[in-house]
Amino acid sequence: MTDAVAPGEMAVLIARYGRQWLISEAAGGGYYAVRRHGLSEEGGLSNVMCTATLGEMARRLAAERKRENRPLGRSFAG
């Protein structure tokens, strides 16, 4: 199995999430994303994410977007 990034994969993430996140390759390998406008620690949202692969980054950014868009006062717990 290879860790090669598909051409344009980074560009897709930047197009989708680049207004809210700065997404880049990490110096030691993997990827990181930093929220362009930091949030308080309330609400369980992240300001920084580090992942080994772009696929994992895409999943985490999508999950973060879902949490951002949930109605206030509701949680994902059953």
N, C-alpha and C positions, 0 to 999 in steps of 0.2 A: 504494500500500500504506500502511496506517496503523499507527501504533505504539500504538493504543488497547489498553488492558488489558481483557480480557473481565470482566464483572461476576463477582465471586467468585473470580477466578483467584488473587489474593493470599491470600484466605481458605483456599483449597485447599492452597496451599503451607504456610501456617502450621499448618493442621490436620495435615498429613502430617509436617512436619519441625520444628515449633515447639518441641518438647521439647528438641531438640538445638541448634537454631539460632534466633537473633534475625534475622528477615528484614524488610527495610525498603527504602523508596525512597531513593535517594541524592540529595543536594541538587543536584548538577549534572546529574542525569538517570541513568537506569538503576537498578540495584538492588544491594543488598549483603546478605550474610549473615555473621554472626559466631557462631562456635561458643559456646554458653553456658558450656561447661566446656572451657577450652583444653587442647590436647594438646601433648606434646613434639614435636619436629621428626621424631622417628623414625616410620617406617611410611608415610611419604608422604601423610599425611592433612592436610587444610587446616584452619586456624583461621578464615580470612577468605576470602570469595569476592566478587568484583564482576562483574556482568554487565550487558549492555545491555538485555536483555529478560527477562521472567519465564519464558518458555519455555526460554531458555538456563539460567536459574537452576534450573529444575526438572530439566533434564538433568544439570547438574553436581551437584546435591544427590543425585540418584538414583545417580550414579556414585560419589559419596563414600560413600553408604550401602553400596554393593556392596563397596568397599574395606574399610570397617569390619567387614563380616561375613565376609570371607575368612578361611580358616584360617591361622594363623600359619605362617610359613615358606614360603608359596606366593606366587608372583607371577603376573601376567597374561602375562608373556612366554612365548612358545611353548615 
